Amino acid sequence: MGRLFGTDGVRGRANADLTPELALAVAVAAAHTLAESDLSHRPLAVVGRDTRASGEMLEAAVVAGLASAGANVVRVGVLPTPAVAYLVAETKADLGVMLSASHNPMPDNGIKLFAAGGNKLPDEVELKIEAAIEANGSSAWNRPTGAGVGRVHDLLDGADHYIQHLVGSMSHRLEGLKVVVDCANGAASDLAPVAYREAGAEVVAIHAEPDGININEDCGSNHLARLQAAVVEHGADLGIAHDGDADRCVAVTADGEEVDGDQILGILALAMRDAGTLIADTVVATVMSNLGLRIAMSHEGIRLIETKVGDRYVLEELRASGLALGGEQSGHIVLPEYATTGDGLLTALQVMSRMAATGRTLADLASVVVKLPQVLINVPVGDRTVGAGAPAVLGAVELAEAELGETGRVLLRPSGTEPLVRVMVEAATQEIAQTVAERIAAEVRTASPVA
């Protein structure tokens, strides 16, 4: 078996790569791995999902696997990933499972796992789960029988508890603010509009009618055009875009301009510094963050620590160093005081709270980060490792870095969840960045063509 876990859990085409049999095996292995350290009680697991039609099928398999391993299961239904993580902590569960492929298109689905406390799993625990699946499968466990089989219950008010938690995190209410929220026809479709109204905002919701098929379809944080038009049409103060499982937040100004995760990090860093809550005046970001964020933070006397791509690596650094703010350019923002994972709704509320507290527009707040021109090309490949590591590709990267010098940078990395190699180039001008990125992308395509 190859590496099962990617950057954010197990992901693949539902019922093809990610089958019910695999979901059941992952659930059994996770139950044994994550609950084996404490045998004083019957393990408890929380299971949630996004709005994909395949989530119903995979949820049934996961629940069956957990119960067959002797774990009691609490189903929370369709909720954002951060809500599931929150409920794992609130219920003192031993583990949590979220069925979602986040921003990926509908045919995909995924399994995200949480340990006790709602924390994402470190690499070594994922490897233990993979080893357990490979060694035993789902049929070789010493299965409990009779009263030893796990029981399954539904939690009907999980969303209410989560909304109360979110609104309770705010320093200022949002009366007077008008926001358009793009729910991506995903897990936040019901919840996000309610949360923002509870916080005092006037809310216009779009793409909040999931049918099991339309999640992330030309909407959400990866497709901003409709949100940008809606913000201008409704005369809103801002727009908020979530992805399918609402662990991301990307914003739009009143004029329809995008505000990405780097700019949001800048906004929140200054807000927390001013409030005295930015521990050690330090922010954690990933290597994908724009150089403009580093320059802005340095100008403000704020230190920036970089990690590998993936909000779990940001989380690991935040926990290891005891810090209070981190995130990714993609819109995964982590606030450990209130969440154990990226939380798009929490992030949006904190940004709007800053607007309410200062009376400043989102465009004005976001101007703290002046981004260098950046081009990101996602290159489909036959083999991610070959595409990112071929000598011709590495030679093209070395040449580009010599050309750019201190005026830009190149980042080449295989996707953790898709058959892609990501080529990112920053440069003094958009034209230079585009030219260099396309040159490297061509070498990647040649090194590992799609079959």
BELGI-V119180 format. One record per pair of residues at least 24 apart in sequence whose C-alpha atoms are under 8 Angstrom apart, sorted by sequence separation. I is the first residue (numbers start at 1). J is the second residue. D is the distance in whole Angstrom. If there is no record, write none. Layout:
BEGIN
i=I j=J d=D
i=I j=J d=D
END
This chain:
BEGIN
i=92 j=116 d=7
i=93 j=117 d=7
i=175 j=199 d=8
i=176 j=200 d=8
i=177 j=201 d=5
i=178 j=202 d=5
i=179 j=203 d=5
i=180 j=204 d=5
i=181 j=205 d=5
i=182 j=206 d=5
i=183 j=207 d=5
i=184 j=208 d=7
i=185 j=209 d=6
i=186 j=210 d=6
i=220 j=244 d=7
i=228 j=252 d=6
i=231 j=255 d=8
i=232 j=256 d=6
i=286 j=310 d=8
i=388 j=412 d=7
i=92 j=117 d=7
i=174 j=199 d=6
i=175 j=200 d=5
i=176 j=201 d=7
i=177 j=202 d=6
i=178 j=203 d=6
i=179 j=204 d=6
i=180 j=205 d=6
i=181 j=206 d=6
i=182 j=207 d=6
i=183 j=208 d=5
i=185 j=210 d=4
i=227 j=252 d=8
i=231 j=256 d=6
i=315 j=340 d=8
i=388 j=413 d=6
i=45 j=71 d=7
i=47 j=73 d=7
i=88 j=114 d=8
i=173 j=199 d=6
i=174 j=200 d=5
i=175 j=201 d=5
i=176 j=202 d=7
i=178 j=204 d=8
i=180 j=206 d=7
i=182 j=208 d=7
i=185 j=211 d=8
i=315 j=341 d=7
i=388 j=414 d=6
i=43 j=70 d=7
i=44 j=71 d=5
i=45 j=72 d=6
i=46 j=73 d=6
i=47 j=74 d=6
i=48 j=75 d=6
i=51 j=78 d=6
i=89 j=116 d=7
i=90 j=117 d=8
i=173 j=200 d=6
i=174 j=201 d=5
i=175 j=202 d=8
i=216 j=243 d=7
i=221 j=248 d=7
i=228 j=255 d=8
i=229 j=256 d=7
i=262 j=289 d=6
i=266 j=293 d=7
i=387 j=414 d=8
i=42 j=70 d=7
i=43 j=71 d=5
i=44 j=72 d=5
i=45 j=73 d=5
i=46 j=74 d=5
i=47 j=75 d=5
i=48 j=76 d=5
i=49 j=77 d=6
i=50 j=78 d=5
i=88 j=116 d=7
i=89 j=117 d=4
i=163 j=191 d=8
i=167 j=195 d=7
i=173 j=201 d=8
i=216 j=244 d=6
i=221 j=249 d=7
i=228 j=256 d=5
i=262 j=290 d=7
i=286 j=314 d=7
i=42 j=71 d=6
i=43 j=72 d=6
i=44 j=73 d=6
i=45 j=74 d=6
i=46 j=75 d=6
i=47 j=76 d=6
i=48 j=77 d=5
i=49 j=78 d=5
i=50 j=79 d=6
i=85 j=114 d=7
i=88 j=117 d=6
i=89 j=118 d=5
i=166 j=195 d=8
i=185 j=214 d=6
i=186 j=215 d=5
i=215 j=244 d=6
i=221 j=250 d=6
i=228 j=257 d=7
i=285 j=314 d=7
i=312 j=341 d=7
i=385 j=414 d=7
i=42 j=72 d=7
i=44 j=74 d=8
i=46 j=76 d=7
i=47 j=77 d=7
i=48 j=78 d=6
i=49 j=79 d=6
i=50 j=80 d=7
i=88 j=118 d=5
i=185 j=215 d=5
i=186 j=216 d=7
i=228 j=258 d=8
i=263 j=293 d=7
i=266 j=296 d=8
i=284 j=314 d=6
i=311 j=341 d=7
i=384 j=414 d=5
i=48 j=79 d=6
i=49 j=80 d=8
i=86 j=117 d=8
i=87 j=118 d=8
i=167 j=198 d=7
i=184 j=215 d=6
i=185 j=216 d=6
i=262 j=293 d=6
i=266 j=297 d=7
i=311 j=342 d=7
i=384 j=415 d=7
i=49 j=81 d=8
i=85 j=117 d=8
i=86 j=118 d=6
i=159 j=191 d=7
i=163 j=195 d=6
i=167 j=199 d=6
i=184 j=216 d=5
i=48 j=81 d=8
i=85 j=118 d=4
i=184 j=217 d=7
i=284 j=317 d=7
i=388 j=421 d=6
i=84 j=118 d=8
i=85 j=119 d=7
i=185 j=219 d=8
i=224 j=258 d=8
i=284 j=318 d=7
i=387 j=421 d=7
i=23 j=58 d=6
i=27 j=62 d=5
i=31 j=66 d=6
i=184 j=219 d=5
i=185 j=220 d=8
i=384 j=419 d=6
i=26 j=62 d=8
i=27 j=63 d=8
i=48 j=84 d=6
i=184 j=220 d=4
i=383 j=419 d=7
i=384 j=420 d=6
i=400 j=436 d=7
i=20 j=57 d=7
i=24 j=61 d=5
i=28 j=65 d=5
i=32 j=69 d=7
i=47 j=84 d=7
i=182 j=219 d=7
i=183 j=220 d=6
i=184 j=221 d=7
i=382 j=419 d=7
i=384 j=421 d=6
i=20 j=58 d=6
i=23 j=61 d=6
i=24 j=62 d=5
i=27 j=65 d=5
i=28 j=66 d=5
i=31 j=69 d=7
i=46 j=84 d=7
i=182 j=220 d=6
i=381 j=419 d=6
i=15 j=54 d=8
i=19 j=58 d=8
i=23 j=62 d=6
i=24 j=63 d=8
i=26 j=65 d=8
i=27 j=66 d=6
i=182 j=221 d=8
i=289 j=328 d=7
i=290 j=329 d=8
i=380 j=419 d=6
i=381 j=420 d=6
i=14 j=54 d=6
i=21 j=61 d=7
i=24 j=64 d=7
i=25 j=65 d=7
i=28 j=68 d=7
i=31 j=71 d=7
i=59 j=99 d=7
i=283 j=323 d=8
i=288 j=328 d=7
i=289 j=329 d=5
i=380 j=420 d=5
i=381 j=421 d=7
i=20 j=61 d=5
i=24 j=65 d=5
i=28 j=69 d=6
i=46 j=87 d=7
i=58 j=99 d=7
i=282 j=323 d=7
i=283 j=324 d=8
i=284 j=325 d=6
i=285 j=326 d=6
i=286 j=327 d=7
i=288 j=329 d=7
i=379 j=420 d=5
i=380 j=421 d=7
i=20 j=62 d=8
i=23 j=65 d=8
i=24 j=66 d=8
i=46 j=88 d=6
i=282 j=324 d=8
i=283 j=325 d=5
i=284 j=326 d=4
i=285 j=327 d=5
i=286 j=328 d=6
i=378 j=420 d=6
i=379 j=421 d=5
i=45 j=88 d=8
i=279 j=322 d=8
i=280 j=323 d=7
i=282 j=325 d=8
i=283 j=326 d=5
i=284 j=327 d=6
i=285 j=328 d=6
i=286 j=329 d=8
i=378 j=421 d=6
i=379 j=422 d=6
i=396 j=439 d=8
i=397 j=440 d=7
i=55 j=99 d=6
i=279 j=323 d=5
i=378 j=422 d=5
i=379 j=423 d=7
i=396 j=440 d=6
i=55 j=100 d=7
i=182 j=227 d=6
i=278 j=323 d=8
i=279 j=324 d=6
i=377 j=422 d=6
i=378 j=423 d=6
i=181 j=227 d=8
i=278 j=324 d=6
i=376 j=422 d=7
i=377 j=423 d=5
i=46 j=93 d=7
i=180 j=227 d=7
i=277 j=324 d=7
i=278 j=325 d=7
i=376 j=423 d=6
i=377 j=424 d=6
i=393 j=440 d=7
i=396 j=443 d=7
i=45 j=93 d=6
i=50 j=98 d=8
i=52 j=100 d=8
i=375 j=423 d=8
i=376 j=424 d=4
i=44 j=93 d=5
i=45 j=94 d=6
i=46 j=95 d=7
i=47 j=96 d=6
i=48 j=97 d=6
i=49 j=98 d=5
i=50 j=99 d=6
i=375 j=424 d=6
i=376 j=425 d=7
i=43 j=93 d=7
i=44 j=94 d=5
i=45 j=95 d=5
i=46 j=96 d=5
i=47 j=97 d=5
i=48 j=98 d=5
i=49 j=99 d=4
i=50 j=100 d=6
i=180 j=230 d=7
i=374 j=424 d=7
i=375 j=425 d=5
i=393 j=443 d=5
i=43 j=94 d=6
i=44 j=95 d=7
i=45 j=96 d=5
i=46 j=97 d=6
i=47 j=98 d=6
i=48 j=99 d=6
i=49 j=100 d=6
i=180 j=231 d=6
i=374 j=425 d=6
i=375 j=426 d=7
i=392 j=443 d=7
i=393 j=444 d=6
i=45 j=97 d=7
i=47 j=99 d=8
i=179 j=231 d=8
i=374 j=426 d=4
i=373 j=426 d=6
i=374 j=427 d=7
i=52 j=106 d=6
i=55 j=109 d=7
i=188 j=242 d=8
i=372 j=426 d=6
i=373 j=427 d=6
i=390 j=444 d=8
i=393 j=447 d=7
i=54 j=109 d=7
i=372 j=427 d=7
i=373 j=428 d=7
i=375 j=430 d=8
i=392 j=447 d=8
i=180 j=236 d=7
i=188 j=244 d=8
i=269 j=325 d=7
i=372 j=428 d=7
i=373 j=429 d=6
i=374 j=430 d=7
i=388 j=444 d=7
i=52 j=109 d=8
i=179 j=236 d=5
i=182 j=239 d=8
i=184 j=241 d=7
i=186 j=243 d=7
i=187 j=244 d=6
i=188 j=245 d=7
i=372 j=429 d=8
i=373 j=430 d=5
i=387 j=444 d=5
i=390 j=447 d=6
i=178 j=236 d=5
i=179 j=237 d=6
i=180 j=238 d=7
i=181 j=239 d=6
i=182 j=240 d=6
i=183 j=241 d=6
i=184 j=242 d=6
i=186 j=244 d=4
i=187 j=245 d=5
i=188 j=246 d=6
i=375 j=433 d=6
i=387 j=445 d=7
i=35 j=94 d=6
i=177 j=236 d=8
i=178 j=237 d=5
i=179 j=238 d=5
i=180 j=239 d=5
i=181 j=240 d=5
i=182 j=241 d=5
i=183 j=242 d=6
i=184 j=243 d=6
i=185 j=244 d=7
i=186 j=245 d=6
i=187 j=246 d=6
i=374 j=433 d=6
i=375 j=434 d=6
i=34 j=94 d=7
i=35 j=95 d=8
i=177 j=237 d=6
i=178 j=238 d=7
i=179 j=239 d=5
i=180 j=240 d=6
i=181 j=241 d=6
i=182 j=242 d=6
i=183 j=243 d=7
i=184 j=244 d=6
i=186 j=246 d=8
i=265 j=325 d=8
i=373 j=433 d=7
i=377 j=437 d=7
i=387 j=447 d=6
i=34 j=95 d=7
i=179 j=240 d=7
i=181 j=242 d=8
i=183 j=244 d=8
i=265 j=326 d=7
i=376 j=437 d=7
i=377 j=438 d=8
i=386 j=447 d=7
i=387 j=448 d=5
i=265 j=327 d=7
i=375 j=437 d=7
i=379 j=441 d=6
i=386 j=448 d=6
i=183 j=246 d=8
i=381 j=444 d=8
i=31 j=95 d=7
i=377 j=441 d=7
i=381 j=445 d=6
i=384 j=448 d=8
i=262 j=327 d=8
i=379 j=444 d=7
i=380 j=445 d=7
i=383 j=448 d=6
i=261 j=327 d=7
i=262 j=328 d=7
i=379 j=445 d=7
i=382 j=448 d=5
i=261 j=328 d=6
i=262 j=329 d=5
i=264 j=331 d=8
i=381 j=448 d=5
i=382 j=449 d=5
i=261 j=329 d=4
i=262 j=330 d=8
i=265 j=333 d=7
i=381 j=449 d=5
i=382 j=450 d=4
i=260 j=329 d=6
i=261 j=330 d=5
i=262 j=331 d=8
i=380 j=449 d=8
i=381 j=450 d=5
i=382 j=451 d=6
i=260 j=330 d=7
i=261 j=331 d=4
i=380 j=450 d=7
i=87 j=158 d=7
i=260 j=331 d=6
i=261 j=332 d=7
i=69 j=141 d=8
i=261 j=333 d=7
i=296 j=368 d=6
i=65 j=138 d=8
i=70 j=143 d=8
i=296 j=369 d=6
i=69 j=143 d=6
i=70 j=144 d=6
i=295 j=369 d=8
i=296 j=370 d=7
i=68 j=143 d=7
i=69 j=144 d=7
i=87 j=162 d=8
i=68 j=144 d=7
i=83 j=159 d=7
i=86 j=162 d=7
i=293 j=369 d=6
i=73 j=150 d=7
i=75 j=152 d=7
i=77 j=154 d=8
i=292 j=369 d=6
i=293 j=370 d=7
i=70 j=148 d=6
i=71 j=149 d=7
i=72 j=150 d=4
i=73 j=151 d=6
i=74 j=152 d=6
i=75 j=153 d=6
i=76 j=154 d=6
i=292 j=370 d=5
i=293 j=371 d=7
i=70 j=149 d=5
i=71 j=150 d=5
i=72 j=151 d=5
i=73 j=152 d=5
i=74 j=153 d=5
i=75 j=154 d=5
i=76 j=155 d=5
i=83 j=162 d=6
i=292 j=371 d=4
i=69 j=149 d=7
i=70 j=150 d=4
i=71 j=151 d=7
i=72 j=152 d=6
i=73 j=153 d=6
i=74 j=154 d=5
i=75 j=155 d=6
i=76 j=156 d=7
i=79 j=159 d=7
i=250 j=330 d=7
i=291 j=371 d=7
i=292 j=372 d=6
i=34 j=115 d=7
i=68 j=149 d=6
i=69 j=150 d=7
i=74 j=155 d=6
i=249 j=330 d=8
i=250 j=331 d=5
i=290 j=371 d=6
i=291 j=372 d=6
i=67 j=149 d=6
i=68 j=150 d=6
i=76 j=158 d=6
i=248 j=330 d=7
i=249 j=331 d=5
i=268 j=350 d=7
i=290 j=372 d=7
i=67 j=150 d=4
i=248 j=331 d=5
i=249 j=332 d=7
i=268 j=351 d=7
i=271 j=354 d=7
i=66 j=150 d=7
i=67 j=151 d=6
i=248 j=332 d=5
i=249 j=333 d=8
i=267 j=351 d=7
i=290 j=374 d=8
i=67 j=152 d=7
i=247 j=332 d=6
i=248 j=333 d=7
i=268 j=354 d=8
i=264 j=351 d=7
i=23 j=111 d=8
i=63 j=152 d=8
i=11 j=101 d=6
i=18 j=109 d=7
i=18 j=110 d=7
i=33 j=125 d=8
i=14 j=107 d=6
i=13 j=107 d=6
i=14 j=108 d=5
i=247 j=341 d=8
i=248 j=342 d=7
i=249 j=343 d=8
i=13 j=108 d=4
i=14 j=109 d=5
i=33 j=128 d=7
i=247 j=342 d=5
i=248 j=343 d=6
i=249 j=344 d=4
i=12 j=108 d=5
i=13 j=109 d=6
i=14 j=110 d=8
i=33 j=129 d=6
i=247 j=343 d=4
i=248 j=344 d=4
i=249 j=345 d=7
i=11 j=108 d=7
i=12 j=109 d=6
i=246 j=343 d=7
i=247 j=344 d=5
i=248 j=345 d=8
i=251 j=348 d=8
i=11 j=109 d=6
i=12 j=110 d=6
i=246 j=344 d=5
i=247 j=345 d=8
i=249 j=347 d=7
i=267 j=365 d=6
i=11 j=110 d=4
i=30 j=129 d=6
i=246 j=345 d=7
i=249 j=348 d=6
i=267 j=366 d=6
i=10 j=110 d=5
i=11 j=111 d=6
i=29 j=129 d=6
i=266 j=366 d=7
i=9 j=110 d=7
i=10 j=111 d=5
i=29 j=130 d=8
i=267 j=368 d=7
i=9 j=111 d=6
i=10 j=112 d=7
i=242 j=344 d=6
i=264 j=366 d=7
i=266 j=368 d=7
i=9 j=112 d=5
i=26 j=129 d=7
i=29 j=132 d=6
i=263 j=366 d=5
i=266 j=369 d=6
i=8 j=112 d=7
i=9 j=113 d=7
i=26 j=130 d=8
i=29 j=133 d=6
i=263 j=367 d=8
i=263 j=368 d=8
i=263 j=369 d=6
i=26 j=133 d=7
i=80 j=187 d=5
i=106 j=213 d=6
i=259 j=366 d=7
i=262 j=369 d=8
i=25 j=133 d=6
i=79 j=187 d=5
i=80 j=188 d=6
i=106 j=214 d=7
i=240 j=348 d=7
i=253 j=361 d=8
i=254 j=362 d=8
i=29 j=138 d=8
i=78 j=187 d=6
i=79 j=188 d=7
i=106 j=215 d=6
i=253 j=362 d=6
i=254 j=363 d=8
i=28 j=138 d=7
i=105 j=215 d=7
i=106 j=216 d=7
i=253 j=363 d=6
i=105 j=216 d=6
i=106 j=217 d=8
i=25 j=137 d=6
i=79 j=191 d=8
i=104 j=216 d=7
i=105 j=217 d=7
i=25 j=138 d=5
i=103 j=216 d=6
i=24 j=138 d=7
i=103 j=221 d=8
i=103 j=222 d=7
i=5 j=126 d=7
i=288 j=411 d=7
i=237 j=361 d=7
i=238 j=362 d=7
i=287 j=411 d=8
i=5 j=130 d=8
i=237 j=362 d=8
i=4 j=130 d=7
i=3 j=130 d=8
i=1 j=134 d=7
i=51 j=185 d=8
i=52 j=186 d=8
i=51 j=186 d=5
i=291 j=426 d=8
i=50 j=186 d=6
i=51 j=187 d=6
i=288 j=424 d=8
i=290 j=426 d=8
i=50 j=187 d=5
i=49 j=187 d=8
i=103 j=243 d=5
i=104 j=244 d=8
i=102 j=243 d=6
i=103 j=244 d=5
i=102 j=244 d=5
i=103 j=245 d=7
i=101 j=244 d=8
i=102 j=245 d=5
i=100 j=244 d=8
i=101 j=245 d=8
i=102 j=246 d=8
i=100 j=245 d=6
i=102 j=247 d=8
i=199 j=349 d=8
i=192 j=345 d=7
i=196 j=349 d=7
i=53 j=211 d=8
i=54 j=212 d=8
i=51 j=210 d=7
i=53 j=212 d=4
i=51 j=211 d=7
i=52 j=212 d=4
i=53 j=213 d=6
i=51 j=212 d=5
i=52 j=213 d=6
i=52 j=215 d=7
i=51 j=215 d=7
i=81 j=245 d=6
i=82 j=246 d=8
i=80 j=245 d=5
i=81 j=246 d=7
i=82 j=247 d=6
i=79 j=245 d=8
i=80 j=246 d=5
i=81 j=247 d=6
i=80 j=247 d=7
i=169 j=338 d=7
i=177 j=352 d=8
i=169 j=346 d=8
i=174 j=352 d=7
i=166 j=345 d=8
i=170 j=349 d=7
i=174 j=353 d=6
i=177 j=356 d=8
i=166 j=346 d=6
i=170 j=350 d=6
i=173 j=353 d=6
i=172 j=353 d=5
i=167 j=349 d=8
i=171 j=353 d=7
i=172 j=354 d=8
i=174 j=356 d=6
i=166 j=349 d=8
i=170 j=353 d=6
i=173 j=356 d=7
i=172 j=356 d=6
i=172 j=357 d=6
i=122 j=312 d=8
i=121 j=312 d=8
i=120 j=312 d=6
i=51 j=244 d=8
i=50 j=244 d=7
i=50 j=245 d=6
i=120 j=340 d=8
i=119 j=340 d=6
i=120 j=341 d=7
i=118 j=340 d=6
i=119 j=341 d=7
i=117 j=340 d=8
i=118 j=341 d=8
i=86 j=339 d=7
i=86 j=340 d=7
i=85 j=340 d=7
i=85 j=341 d=7
i=82 j=339 d=7
i=82 j=340 d=8
i=82 j=341 d=6
i=82 j=342 d=7
i=82 j=343 d=5
i=81 j=343 d=8
i=7 j=309 d=8
i=8 j=310 d=7
i=7 j=310 d=6
i=8 j=312 d=8
i=12 j=417 d=8
i=11 j=417 d=6
i=10 j=417 d=8
i=7 j=415 d=8
i=8 j=416 d=7
i=7 j=416 d=4
i=8 j=417 d=7
i=6 j=416 d=5
i=7 j=417 d=6
i=6 j=417 d=5
END
